[in-house]
């Protein structure tokens, strides 16, 4: 199984502090990644620590890395477009295609 961002792009990288991982209604923000231990913060600001293997299993069970909102200007009318899917349509009629 592959790990993906919330916008559908495949994640190839490392776990770094500051990353926000989302699975369903659960959100975990990485605070510290050292050796084989991961410290993360939950929504209610409680910090927890677990092994890297346990966190990786949670990620592979369906968690996604949050990228936030991706906003780009339309090349035709210069309005801001929020990219939500592979092909997004602007109000002026221009179609924006996101390459993965």
N, C-alpha and C positions, 0 to 999 in steps of 0.2 A: 504494500500500500504506500502511496506517496503522501507527503505532507504538502498542504497547499495554503496559500494566503486566503483571506476572506474574499478577495476579488477573483479567485480562481487560478491564479498563477502558481506554478509549482515552486515550492520552497527548497532551495539548495543553499545551505549555510550552516551556521552554528548557533547554539543557544547563547544569547547575550543578555546582560542586565538591561532592563527597560522594555523588553519585548512583552507584548500582551497576547496571551493565548486564550482562545474562546472555544468552548464546547457546550452547546445548548445555552443554558442560562448561567453557566459557570465561567468566570473570567479569572485568569491567573496572570499576575504581572511578575516577571522574573526580577528578583532583587540582587541575587548573587549566584554565580555559577563557578564553583571551584572544585577541581578534581572530580570526584564521583558524587558530590553533593550539590543539590539545587535548593536555594532558598527563594520562596515566592510569596507574594502578597495576594490575599483574596480581596473581594469587593469590599468587605467590611473592615479592611485594613489590618486584619490579623496576619501575621507572618508565620509561615510553616516551612519546615525543612524536610526534604526527602532525598532518597538516592536518585542518581541520574537515571538508572535503569527503570525505576518506577515512574518517573516523569516522562521518559520516552515512551513507555507503554501507554500512558494516558494520552500523549500526543498522537500516537499511531491508532488509538481507538476512535479518532474522529475530530480531534481538536484542530483549529485553524489559527494561523498567525494573523492578528488584526493589523491591517494597513491603514485603517481610518478611512476618511473620505478622499477619493482621488478626483480632484477638480482640475480641469484643463480649460483654456479659452477656445472657443469655436473659431476656426480659421476663416469662416465666412462672415459672421456677425459680431464676433468678439464677446459673446455672452459666456458666462461660466457654465460648463457642463460637468455634472457629476457622473463619473464612469461607474456604472453598476453592473454591467454585463458585457458580453463580448462585442455586441454592436449596439451602440447607444445613438439615439436620434435627437438632434437639437431642435429647438422651437422653429428655427428658420428652415428646417427640412434637411439639413446636412446630416449625413450618417457618419459616425465616428467608429472605426473598427480598431479594437485593441488586439495587438499581436501578442501571443503567449510564447 
